[in-house]
Amino acid sequence: MTDESPLPLAEIIDEFTRVTHKFEDLDFLNAGGVLEVRAAVPAVTAVWIEVPGLTSLELASVVIEADGLEDPVAQSTLRTSKAAGPEFAEVARTKRLLDPARLAESEPELGVCTQQQQRPSLNIVFDEPVDLRKIIIRNRRDQDAERARGIQVLVRTADGWWTTLYDGIRRERELVQAVEQHFAGRLVTRRLTEAARRRFGRPKAAEPTPLLADLVRLLTAIQLREVPKLIFRELDRLSLTSEQASEFRHLVSEKIVARRQQEWNIHGIKRSFRFWSEQEKKDYLDFAIDVINCLQELNENVCLGFGSVLSVVRDHDLIPHDDDLDVIIAFEPEQATTLAEGKALIRKCLEDKGFVVTGDFTSYHWVFPANGRGQKLDAFAGIWEGDHIAWYPGKRGVLTRDMLFPVQHRPLLGRDCAIPHDPETYLERVYGPDWQTPNPHFRHTWRRKEYADLLK
C-alpha cells in the first residue's frame, strides 16, 4: 500500500449501511424479529409460509389482519409439516400461533416448530374467504431465528391461484445487486471524502479498487449471515495492517451485527455474553457445572479453565466479549497417554450421561445439553507429565500440578465454581502478566509441533 492517506473504513461501512438500510425486512432474521407483509388482496382462502432447504420452521406467531376475520383461531384450520415433538404438535393443534395477543408478549414461546426436513411449511386455511390487509410474522427469540432465512409467504385466492407476497431469497439477491451497483458506480466517490477518493479510485472514473471490492464482498457476506467459517483467514487475505483489521472488526461489530446481539470476537461473529440475560448466563453456568460433575467420575482433576477462570477471578461475570465456557480435565498416564485417548474418555463419560458430544478437534470436544440445543462448551483433555500438565493450546511445560490441583471453589453468578488451585498464577502463565486487563483480541498459541508426541 503506497498511498499514505488513512484508510476510511468507517466511511466505507457507513456507505454500506446506507444501502442495506433499505432492506430492513431482512432484520426479521434477528432474534425476535418481526416481518410485516402489507398487501391488499381480496378473497384470500389460505396463507402458505415456508423456508427453503433442509431446515426446520420455527416461528413465535403469525398474526393475520383481514376484513371478515374476527377470530383467526376459530375461523381457520392450521396445518404444518411434521412437528418436532408431541408438545409442538399440541401447540399446532391449539392454533395459538394465530392469536393476535401474542404480539404483545415480551417472550413468546414457539407457536410452530417442525422437524428438520426439506422446505418445512405452515398452511393456514380460512373457513370463508377474507380480504387480506396485513400478515405479521414474529420470529423465535434466539439466535436460531436465522433458520427462517429465505422465508416465503404466499396466499391463495378464491379462484385457486397462488400469489407470492414475500420472497426472502429474492430480497437477498436485490440487496446484493444494490450493493454492487452502489459501489461500482459514482455514488461511492461522490459521497466519500477526498481522501477516500484518492485511496479508491479516480474521481471521474469511479472504478473500485480490489481492496474496496474485497471489503464490500466480506461486508455483504456478513450482512447476509454467510459468514465464512474461516473468517479470520478471509480478513488476513485483505491488504490491511493489524490496526486496520482491528478497526474493521470493531466497526462491523458496532455498525452491522450489534443489532443482532452479536459481535466479532476472537471466535468469529458470535452472540457474546454482553447480550445475554442474567438468567441465560446462570443457566449456562449450571450446564458447565453439570459437565464438571459428570467428568469427576473419571477423576477429580477437573474444573473451569482458560477464559472461564478470568470470568471468575477478574470479571466476576461471564466475560462480555466472550461467548463460551471451557472445562479442563487432566489424565494420569494410566488413564490416557495421548490427547485422543483423553478425548475418547471425555466423550464416553458425557454421552453415557445423555450429553451431546460433537467435534473431533485436536484437544477438545464440543459439548451440548442432552437435547442438542443451546450454547455448547469446550471440554479439553490434558495429560500429566510428571509434575507438569500438557494442555493444548498453550506453551508446553509451564503448568504444574500444584498450580492446578486440588481445585478451589469461588462464587460466580451465585454458583460455586471449581477453578485451578492457584488461579492467579495459572492465568499469568496462560495469558501473560497483563491478564488483569481485558484483551478482546488475545489469541492462544497453537504450536502443534510441541505436542506432536501427544497427537498420535
RAKA-V332550 format. One line per field, one symbol per residue. psi: psi as a letter, one per 40 degrees, with the letter a starting at -180 (. if undefined). A space follows every 50 residues. Layout:
# RAKA-V332550
psi=???
This chain:
# RAKA-V332550
psi=hdheiihgdddddddddddedefedeedeiheihhhhhhghifheihhhi iiahaihhidihhhhihegdgdddfihhhiihieiddddddddefedehd dddehdgiihdhhiihihfiihhhhidiiihhdihhhhiifaeedeeehe ihhiihideeihhhdhhdddddddddddddddeeaedddddiidddddde ihdddfhiiddddddddddddddeffhidfdddddddigiiddddddddd ddddededeefiigaeeahigiddeiiddddddddddddddddddeddie ghaiibdddddddddfihhdeieiihhihhhidedheidddddddddddd ddeeihhihgideiihhiideeiihiihhhhihhgbeihhhhiihheehi ddddiiiihiihfeihhhiidgddddddddeiefdehhgeehhihggddd edeee.
